[in-house]
Amino acid sequence: MTANVQPTDLSIEHSFSGIPAIPPSSPKEKFDRLRNEWKRQRRHEPSTAKSVLLPAYQCIIGMGREAIPLILRELETNLDNWFWALMMITEEDPVPDESRGDGASMAQAWIQWGKDRGYEL
C-alpha cells in the first residue's frame, strides 16, 4: 500500500531533519543559512564521514552547481571540509595524491579548478 500524498500536504511549514523550512531565498542566503546550520549540527565532530552526512551539508550538496562558487569562496576565506561536497556535485577531484591530508593544498587545488572553469570567486 502506498501513501497518497497530495501537493497540498507539502507546505513550507514542514522541515527536513530539524532544518527549519523557510521561504525561498537567494542561493547565497540559502548557502549561508545551511553552512551555519551545518556548523551548529556538527559541533566538534571529528569524523568526516559523520559530518558530511549531516542534513544541512546534504542540503548544500542538493543545491547542485549553484553551490560551487559559494563553496569555493568559502574555501578561500575559511578552510573547512568542503571537499566531499565539491566532489559529489562536480563528480571530479582535482586534488593530487601528494596533497591529500593537507587542507590548504587541497583547497588551493579546488580553487584553481574553479578558476580554470570560469567560476568567479
KOLNUTOR-596082 format. One record per residue (C-alpha): residue number from 1; residue in one letter; chain; x, y, z. Coordinates in nm, 2 decimals. Example, Ala and Ser with C-alpha at 12.3 -4.5 7.8 and 13.67 -1.06 7.14 Angstrom:
# KOLNUTOR-596082
[site 1 "A" "A" [1.23 -0.45 0.78]];
[site 2 "S" "A" [1.37 -0.11 0.71]];
END
This chain:
# KOLNUTOR-596082
[site 1 "M" "A" [0.00 0.00 0.00]];
[site 2 "T" "A" [0.14 0.34 -0.09]];
[site 3 "A" "A" [0.06 0.67 0.07]];
[site 4 "N" "A" [-0.15 0.91 -0.12]];
[site 5 "V" "A" [0.03 1.24 -0.08]];
[site 6 "Q" "A" [-0.13 1.54 -0.23]];
[site 7 "P" "A" [0.07 1.85 -0.33]];
[site 8 "T" "A" [-0.13 2.05 -0.07]];
[site 9 "D" "A" [0.02 1.82 0.20]];
[site 10 "L" "A" [0.36 1.96 0.15]];
[site 11 "S" "A" [0.37 2.31 0.29]];
[site 12 "I" "A" [0.65 2.55 0.36]];
[site 13 "E" "A" [0.59 2.48 0.73]];
[site 14 "H" "A" [0.74 2.13 0.71]];
[site 15 "S" "A" [1.10 2.09 0.78]];
[site 16 "F" "A" [1.36 1.83 0.70]];
[site 17 "S" "A" [1.55 1.67 0.98]];
[site 18 "G" "A" [1.54 1.97 1.21]];
[site 19 "I" "A" [1.63 2.23 0.94]];
[site 20 "P" "A" [1.36 2.49 0.96]];
[site 21 "A" "A" [1.18 2.53 0.63]];
[site 22 "I" "A" [1.18 2.89 0.52]];
[site 23 "P" "A" [1.06 3.08 0.21]];
[site 24 "P" "A" [1.29 3.08 -0.09]];
[site 25 "S" "A" [1.59 3.30 -0.08]];
[site 26 "S" "A" [1.89 3.37 -0.30]];
[site 27 "P" "A" [2.15 3.09 -0.34]];
[site 28 "K" "A" [2.39 3.28 -0.12]];
[site 29 "E" "A" [2.14 3.33 0.16]];
[site 30 "K" "A" [2.04 2.97 0.14]];
[site 31 "F" "A" [2.41 2.86 0.14]];
[site 32 "D" "A" [2.49 3.08 0.43]];
[site 33 "R" "A" [2.20 2.96 0.63]];
[site 34 "L" "A" [2.28 2.59 0.56]];
[site 35 "R" "A" [2.65 2.64 0.63]];
[site 36 "N" "A" [2.58 2.80 0.97]];
[site 37 "E" "A" [2.33 2.52 1.05]];
[site 38 "W" "A" [2.59 2.25 0.94]];
[site 39 "K" "A" [2.85 2.41 1.17]];
[site 40 "R" "A" [2.59 2.40 1.46]];
[site 41 "Q" "A" [2.49 2.04 1.38]];
[site 42 "R" "A" [2.85 1.90 1.37]];
[site 43 "R" "A" [2.99 2.10 1.66]];
[site 44 "H" "A" [3.33 1.93 1.72]];
[site 45 "E" "A" [3.25 1.61 1.52]];
[site 46 "P" "A" [3.59 1.46 1.44]];
[site 47 "S" "A" [3.46 1.21 1.18]];
[site 48 "T" "A" [3.44 1.35 0.83]];
[site 49 "A" "A" [3.21 1.06 0.73]];
[site 50 "K" "A" [2.96 1.17 1.00]];
[site 51 "S" "A" [2.99 1.54 0.94]];
[site 52 "V" "A" [2.92 1.51 0.56]];
[site 53 "L" "A" [2.61 1.31 0.63]];
[site 54 "L" "A" [2.45 1.58 0.84]];
[site 55 "P" "A" [2.13 1.72 0.69]];
[site 56 "A" "A" [2.25 2.07 0.63]];
[site 57 "Y" "A" [2.56 1.95 0.45]];
[site 58 "Q" "A" [2.35 1.72 0.23]];
[site 59 "C" "A" [2.12 2.01 0.15]];
[site 60 "I" "A" [2.42 2.21 0.03]];
[site 61 "I" "A" [2.51 1.92 -0.20]];
[site 62 "G" "A" [2.15 1.92 -0.31]];
[site 63 "M" "A" [2.19 2.28 -0.42]];
[site 64 "G" "A" [2.40 2.14 -0.71]];
[site 65 "R" "A" [2.62 2.36 -0.93]];
[site 66 "E" "A" [2.49 2.69 -0.79]];
[site 67 "A" "A" [2.67 2.60 -0.46]];
[site 68 "I" "A" [3.01 2.56 -0.63]];
[site 69 "P" "A" [3.12 2.93 -0.64]];
[site 70 "L" "A" [2.98 2.97 -0.29]];
[site 71 "I" "A" [3.18 2.67 -0.16]];
[site 72 "L" "A" [3.50 2.78 -0.34]];
[site 73 "R" "A" [3.46 3.13 -0.19]];
[site 74 "E" "A" [3.42 2.98 0.15]];
[site 75 "L" "A" [3.74 2.78 0.10]];
[site 76 "E" "A" [3.93 3.09 0.01]];
[site 77 "T" "A" [3.85 3.26 0.34]];
[site 78 "N" "A" [3.76 2.98 0.58]];
[site 79 "L" "A" [3.93 2.64 0.53]];
[site 80 "D" "A" [3.68 2.37 0.62]];
[site 81 "N" "A" [3.58 2.03 0.50]];
[site 82 "W" "A" [3.40 2.12 0.17]];
[site 83 "F" "A" [3.59 1.87 -0.04]];
[site 84 "W" "A" [3.33 1.60 -0.02]];
[site 85 "A" "A" [3.05 1.84 -0.13]];
[site 86 "L" "A" [3.26 1.96 -0.43]];
[site 87 "M" "A" [3.34 1.60 -0.53]];
[site 88 "M" "A" [2.97 1.50 -0.51]];
[site 89 "I" "A" [2.85 1.80 -0.70]];
[site 90 "T" "A" [3.11 1.80 -0.97]];
[site 91 "E" "A" [3.20 1.43 -1.00]];
[site 92 "E" "A" [3.56 1.54 -1.01]];
[site 93 "D" "A" [3.86 1.55 -0.78]];
[site 94 "P" "A" [4.14 1.78 -0.88]];
[site 95 "V" "A" [4.35 1.71 -0.57]];
[site 96 "P" "A" [4.68 1.54 -0.65]];
[site 97 "D" "A" [4.77 1.24 -0.43]];
[site 98 "E" "A" [5.06 1.42 -0.27]];
[site 99 "S" "A" [4.83 1.69 -0.14]];
[site 100 "R" "A" [4.58 1.45 0.03]];
[site 101 "G" "A" [4.56 1.53 0.40]];
[site 102 "D" "A" [4.69 1.89 0.36]];
[site 103 "G" "A" [4.38 2.10 0.38]];
[site 104 "A" "A" [4.54 2.42 0.25]];
[site 105 "S" "A" [4.68 2.24 -0.06]];
[site 106 "M" "A" [4.35 2.06 -0.12]];
[site 107 "A" "A" [4.17 2.40 -0.10]];
[site 108 "Q" "A" [4.42 2.55 -0.35]];
[site 109 "A" "A" [4.36 2.27 -0.59]];
[site 110 "W" "A" [3.99 2.32 -0.58]];
[site 111 "I" "A" [4.01 2.70 -0.61]];
[site 112 "Q" "A" [4.24 2.66 -0.91]];
[site 113 "W" "A" [3.99 2.41 -1.06]];
[site 114 "G" "A" [3.71 2.66 -1.02]];
[site 115 "K" "A" [3.91 2.95 -1.17]];
[site 116 "D" "A" [4.01 2.72 -1.47]];
[site 117 "R" "A" [3.64 2.66 -1.53]];
[site 118 "G" "A" [3.54 3.02 -1.51]];
[site 119 "Y" "A" [3.38 3.03 -1.16]];
[site 120 "E" "A" [3.41 3.38 -1.02]];
[site 121 "L" "A" [3.53 3.38 -0.67]];
END
